[in-house]
Amino acid sequence: MTEAQIKLKRTESVLSQLIPEALGSLNDKRLHELDIIEVKCSRGKSDAKVYINPNEYSDEEKSLYLKLLRNARPIIETYCLKDQGWYRCPKFTFEFDAQFKQSQNIEDLFKQIAKEKGEE
């Protein structure tokens, strides 16, 4: 792993801790319950995708949360800037992680297959 990749991973790790803290500091209680799965920064750290756990939300709730997060984005970015003393913060893009749900479905299928083989 190169030094640039290590710095990128470190930034992603810091952001994955700071973003839930920033959400918890907001006045909107609905945003406090969001579960951040992962943060992926672009190579230049100018943009970052923030992946949210989609399990318990309907499509209408997801669109509402994404709208709330778009409005709260500048506040969250300012929180990260002040906390770390950075000169600039990545621009956040929030989205619900579709792969997380798919991987859980695959795990459930494997459990079901193992259960059926155990019954035979």
C-alpha positions in Angstrom: 0.0 0.0 0.0 1.4 3.4 -0.9 1.6 6.4 1.4 -1.3 8.1 -0.5 -3.5 5.1 -0.1 -2.8 5.0 3.6 -3.7 8.7 4.0 -6.9 8.1 2.0 -7.9 5.1 4.3 -7.0 7.2 7.4 -9.3 10.0 6.1 -12.1 7.6 5.4 -11.7 6.1 8.9 -11.8 9.5 10.6 -14.9 10.5 8.5 -16.7 7.3 9.4 -16.4 8.3 13.0 -17.0 12.0 12.6 -20.1 11.9 10.5 -22.3 10.0 13.1 -21.1 12.5 15.7 -22.1 15.3 13.4 -25.5 13.8 12.8 -25.9 13.3 16.6 -25.2 17.0 17.1 -28.0 18.1 14.8 -31.4 19.3 16.1 -33.3 16.8 13.8 -33.8 13.7 15.9 -34.6 11.6 12.8 -31.0 11.9 11.6 -29.6 10.6 14.9 -30.8 7.1 14.2 -29.0 6.7 10.8 -26.4 3.9 10.7 -23.3 4.9 8.6 -21.8 1.8 7.1 -18.9 3.1 5.1 -17.3 6.3 3.7 -15.4 6.2 0.4 -13.3 9.2 -0.6 -12.2 10.0 -4.1 -8.5 9.9 -4.8 -8.0 13.6 -4.3 -10.3 13.6 -1.2 -12.5 16.3 -2.8 -15.6 14.1 -2.7 -16.8 11.4 -0.4 -19.7 8.9 -0.7 -21.3 8.1 2.6 -23.2 4.8 2.6 -26.1 4.3 5.0 -27.7 1.0 6.2 -31.0 0.7 4.2 -32.5 -2.2 6.1 -35.5 -0.8 8.0 -36.5 2.1 5.7 -39.2 2.2 3.0 -38.5 4.0 -0.3 -40.5 7.1 0.9 -38.4 7.2 4.1 -35.2 6.8 2.1 -36.0 9.8 -0.1 -37.0 11.9 2.9 -33.7 11.0 4.7 -31.7 11.8 1.6 -33.4 15.2 1.3 -32.7 15.9 5.0 -29.1 14.9 4.6 -28.6 17.1 1.5 -29.9 20.0 3.5 -27.6 19.2 6.5 -24.5 18.5 4.4 -22.9 21.9 4.9 -23.3 21.7 8.7 -21.8 18.2 8.7 -18.9 19.3 6.6 -18.3 22.3 8.9 -18.4 20.0 11.9 -15.7 17.8 10.3 -13.5 20.8 9.4 -13.6 22.3 12.9 -13.0 19.0 14.6 -10.0 18.0 12.6 -8.6 21.4 11.8 -8.6 20.7 8.1 -8.2 23.3 5.5 -11.0 21.7 3.4 -13.4 18.9 3.8 -14.7 16.5 1.1 -18.1 17.2 -0.4 -20.4 14.5 0.9 -22.8 12.5 -1.1 -25.2 10.4 0.9 -26.8 7.2 -0.5 -28.3 4.0 0.9 -26.1 1.0 0.3 -27.8 -1.5 -2.0 -24.9 -4.0 -1.7 -25.3 -4.3 2.0 -28.9 -5.6 1.7 -27.9 -8.0 -1.2 -25.1 -9.5 0.9 -27.5 -10.1 3.7 -29.9 -11.8 1.4 -27.1 -14.0 0.1 -26.1 -14.9 3.7 -29.7 -15.8 4.5 -29.8 -18.1 1.4 -26.6 -19.8 2.6 -28.1 -20.3 6.0 -31.2 -21.8 4.5 -29.2 -24.2 2.3 -27.2 -25.3 5.3 -30.4 -25.9 7.3 -31.9 -27.9 4.5 -28.7 -30.0 4.1 -28.8 -30.6 7.9 -32.3 -31.9 7.7 -31.5 -34.5 5.0 
